[in-house]
Amino acid sequence: MAATEKFGPLLRHLRLNAGKSMGDLARHLGVSVPYISDVEHGRRAPLARHRILDTARFLGIEPSTLLVSATQSRGVLDIEGNPSEHAVEVGMNFAGAMGRLSESQLNQIARILEAEED
C-alpha cells in the first residue's frame, strides 16, 4: 500500500465510526464529495493540516492520529513509539517550517538532537 493510501482508509474508518457521510464532511470542509472520495481512496494527498484539525473537531476525535498518518504519508516525519499529542504538534510545526529556518536555527536544532542521543 502506498503511503498516500494509508491516510485515506484511516480517514474513511474514522468518518464512518462517527456516523458521517462523505457529503457531511465535504460540506463541513467546503470541498467537493469527489475530493473527499479521492483522498479516502489514496488518489489525492492527505488533507492539509488545517483541514485535518477541522475534520477532527467535526468527527469529535483527537487530531493526532490523522496528523501522524498524514505526515508519515508525505514522508516528512518518521514517528517512533507513542508520542504525546504535544510532540506530534511540535513535529508537524517543525516539518512545515523546515524550509523557512536559517542555517543557524537548523544548527541549533541539530545540537539539541545530538545532545539527546548522548
N, C-alpha and C positions, 0 to 999 in steps of 0.2 A: 504494500500500500504506500503510495507516495505521501510525502509529508503534508501536502495541502489537503489530502483526502482524510487525514486524521482529525482535523478540526471540524470538518463538515459533519461527519457522523456523530461526533460529540455534541455539536450544536443541535442537531436533529433530535438526539436522545433527550437532551435537557429540555428542549422545547416541548416535545411530546409528553414528558413527565410533568410539565407544568400545565398541560391541557390546552396548549395554544396551537393555533394553526399557522401555516406559513403566512397566510393573509394577515393574521393578527400581528405577527412580528413585523412583517413588511410595512403595514400601516403605521405601527408604532415608530419604526425607524425612518419612515419616509422614503422607502425604497420599493422596488417592484417585487412581486412574488417570484418572477423568474430569477431575479438577482439572488434572493434567499435560496431558491432551489439550486442555483449554480454553486453557491457557497457550500451548501449541505452535501452536494454531490462531488465536491472537490474540483469543479471546473473553474472556480474563481479562488483567489487568495482568501485567507481568513479575513473576517471583518476588521476594520480599523479599530484601534484601541478605544476611542470614544464611543464607537458603536457597540463594542463588547461590553463596556461599562453600562451603557444604556440597556442593552439586551439583558444583562444580569439583573438589573433592577426590575425590568419588566417581567422576567421569569421568576423573580423572588429568590435568586440564588447568589452565592458569593461569586465574584468575578474571577477569582484566582485560577480555577480550573480552566476556564476559557482563555484567560490571558496566557497561562503557561503553554497550553496547546497551540495557540496562535503564534506565539513567539518561537516555539520549537519548530512549528511547521515552516516558518520563514527561515529557519536555520540561523537565527541571530543569537539565541541564548540556549545553552545546554544546562538544564537544571537537574541536579542530582539530589537524592534524598527526598525529604519532605520539607521544603522551605516554608517559612511563615508567609502570610499574606503581605506583610511589610517587605520581606525580602523579594518577593515577586514584583511588587510595585517598584522598588528601587531598581531591580534588574530591568524592568520594562522601560523605566525612565532613562536609565543608562543606555540601553540599546537604541532608544530613539534619539539620544543626544550625542552618540559617538562621533558622528560626522561634524559636529559643531565644537568639539573640545579641542583646545590647543595642545601642542606637544607637551607643554609644561604640565597641564592638567592631566594628560594621559600618563606622564611620568609619575606624577603624584599617586595616581590610582594604582599604577604598576608597583610602586614601592609599598603601598598598603597591602596589596595582594601578596607580594613576595614575603612580607613580614608575617602574614597569616600562615604561610606554608612552613615557616621555620619552627 
